[in-house]
């Protein structure tokens, strides 16, 4: 903290990095968990998508096949911290679609399984799911607007990269080789 | 950023298509999905459901929520909410003998609740169960009679006689 109670640039950057790290790891876990189940049971997931009665019948299967792979790739990229901004943008788009699907389902009074983490049974569409979608949408938006979109080891390290950078600079001031 | 996002979708699509092509669990890209059967439970369509309704010998079981049942159901149907199956089972058993022929339905194609209830009823000892796949949505769309909890029955749309709504 700087004098006067304001956060210093480095301090603020550190907090932001930790926030971004939290968002990307949480979303990565959500996507990886959800996608693997859907990839393992494509027919069951297609039925769950069909139950929403939003997509035309001809588009249900293709959408059901591609969506989990988009989730999987987004999950892996977010976990590795690569192209985080682009993956965050896609995540925001997906959660916006999920939000619309769930809310219109609630309005129409359909009593269906959500097909989100368990394709065979499990959770029904409800208000709690809507709140979760909202939270994930918010996290995705944070990433889409604030995250780094580059590819490299520094993005993989996330918040740790900042402290390593500080150490390196400190070491440099003392006339030592960085990392030594 | 948009270019990278598009690339992710493109790669995901390619991976999905390849995985679907080589997976034994692959599904048709555009065709209808095969409906999995439930052991000991027959699947019926609208025509069979209507004939059962007209015969009046089978008991229709509404697996939707109690609230949806109150708003409207197939005349004579018994409500058995899938989510409250355990607590409702004893009263259902008292009302419906185990050898009674049942037709279970929920919202519509693959809504899940009817399958769930059909399986649970079979576990409870019922042996003559059929599942009406089109469910409430198809029934209403076809203009067949409806009933609210108060016992009010709606009129039947063209092609149906008004008195058919009192078949049960």
HADDOCK unambig.tbl for C-alpha pairs under 7 A between the chains (distance, minus, plus):
assign (segid A and resid 42 and name CA) (segid B and resid 26 and name CA) 6.99 0.50 0.50
assign (segid A and resid 42 and name CA) (segid B and resid 27 and name CA) 6.95 0.50 0.50
assign (segid A and resid 43 and name CA) (segid B and resid 27 and name CA) 6.27 0.50 0.50
assign (segid A and resid 47 and name CA) (segid B and resid 110 and name CA) 6.75 0.50 0.50
assign (segid A and resid 51 and name CA) (segid B and resid 109 and name CA) 6.96 0.50 0.50
assign (segid A and resid 51 and name CA) (segid B and resid 110 and name CA) 6.46 0.50 0.50
assign (segid A and resid 51 and name CA) (segid B and resid 111 and name CA) 5.93 0.50 0.50
assign (segid A and resid 58 and name CA) (segid B and resid 30 and name CA) 5.18 0.50 0.50
assign (segid A and resid 58 and name CA) (segid B and resid 31 and name CA) 6.91 0.50 0.50
assign (segid A and resid 59 and name CA) (segid B and resid 30 and name CA) 6.61 0.50 0.50
assign (segid A and resid 61 and name CA) (segid B and resid 29 and name CA) 5.44 0.50 0.50
assign (segid A and resid 61 and name CA) (segid B and resid 30 and name CA) 5.95 0.50 0.50
assign (segid A and resid 62 and name CA) (segid B and resid 29 and name CA) 5.31 0.50 0.50
assign (segid A and resid 62 and name CA) (segid B and resid 30 and name CA) 6.72 0.50 0.50
assign (segid A and resid 65 and name CA) (segid B and resid 16 and name CA) 5.87 0.50 0.50
assign (segid A and resid 66 and name CA) (segid B and resid 12 and name CA) 6.36 0.50 0.50
assign (segid A and resid 66 and name CA) (segid B and resid 13 and name CA) 5.24 0.50 0.50
assign (segid A and resid 66 and name CA) (segid B and resid 16 and name CA) 5.40 0.50 0.50
assign (segid A and resid 69 and name CA) (segid B and resid 12 and name CA) 4.98 0.50 0.50
assign (segid A and resid 69 and name CA) (segid B and resid 16 and name CA) 6.10 0.50 0.50
assign (segid A and resid 70 and name CA) (segid B and resid 8 and name CA) 6.90 0.50 0.50
assign (segid A and resid 70 and name CA) (segid B and resid 9 and name CA) 5.88 0.50 0.50
assign (segid A and resid 70 and name CA) (segid B and resid 12 and name CA) 5.11 0.50 0.50
assign (segid A and resid 73 and name CA) (segid B and resid 8 and name CA) 6.96 0.50 0.50
assign (segid A and resid 73 and name CA) (segid B and resid 12 and name CA) 6.84 0.50 0.50
assign (segid A and resid 86 and name CA) (segid B and resid 1 and name CA) 5.16 0.50 0.50
assign (segid A and resid 86 and name CA) (segid B and resid 2 and name CA) 6.84 0.50 0.50
assign (segid A and resid 86 and name CA) (segid B and resid 4 and name CA) 6.06 0.50 0.50
assign (segid A and resid 86 and name CA) (segid B and resid 5 and name CA) 5.12 0.50 0.50
assign (segid A and resid 87 and name CA) (segid B and resid 5 and name CA) 6.45 0.50 0.50
assign (segid A and resid 90 and name CA) (segid B and resid 5 and name CA) 6.30 0.50 0.50
assign (segid A and resid 111 and name CA) (segid B and resid 64 and name CA) 6.85 0.50 0.50
assign (segid A and resid 112 and name CA) (segid B and resid 111 and name CA) 5.46 0.50 0.50
assign (segid A and resid 112 and name CA) (segid B and resid 112 and name CA) 6.59 0.50 0.50
